[in-house]
Amino acid sequence: MSYAIQWVRSLIFNVIMYVALLPWGIVFAIPAIFSRRMAVLCCRSYCWFITWLAGWLIGLKCEVRGTPPQDEVLVAAKHQSFLDVLMIYGDIPAGRFIMKDILKYAPVVGQFGLRVGCIPVKRGKRGAAIKKMIADVSAGRLFPGQLIIYSQGTRIAPGVKAPYKIGTGVLYKELSQDCVPVAANVGVFWPKRGVYRKPGLAVVEFLPRIPAGLEIPVFMKILEDSVEKRSNELMREAGFTAIEE
């Protein structure tokens, strides 16, 4: 398939991905007001549709490996593009993200994100937001589920090294929950910026869980080592070799 044809297909895919938010939002708007489960169904069904569309339209198959958690845990994931958001959320029953504060103002995404329990965090104020989230969980104001955090704080391009933020360790300690690391290679096919999407096999993999109760430095080392090692292996599997060790 020529680059030009794949670029056009990628453009069509991107347009459908954003336009589809409107009918999903309209159909689920009223049910989501009365039922958080319907809001979760809205978000998960959108994820399922987009990952299916990626395979059908642009030849980008999506595969989830490992065992997605069903219980109340902390999910600490590698973040390379919007695709890993879709794949992770679509495969866990009650996920909620720690998300950038500005996203709560995004049409449909913001409203449904808040409804399913996502935690908006302002840059530079993560400590206060984490304290509030822990207080909300303790008070029972949030539904139980899987709290998803991107440990490096933002999307990281394949092959680029970036530090892991201590906020993940603070959450792990304060919540006293197991942590499920998640590795990914999706950025090889779906870059942070640009229209073009490469065909291939995008993978996110749920790794063996890290038990609760470790000291933060020990936990952070295990988390970073496991996620980076497996993500590098998955990227090499996808044909990407420009990896910093």
PEUR-V212527 format. One record per helix or strand of 2 or more residues. SS is the DSSP state (h for helix, s for strand). FROM is the first residue (numbers start at 1). TO is the last residue. Records with the same first field share a line. If there is no record, write none. Layout:
SS: FROM-TO ; FROM-TO
This chain:
h: 3-34 ; 36-58 ; 82-90 ; 101-105 ; 109-115 ; 126-139 ; 166-175 ; 186-188 ; 216-237
s: 60-65 ; 74-77 ; 95-100 ; 119-121 ; 146-150 ; 179-184 ; 200-206
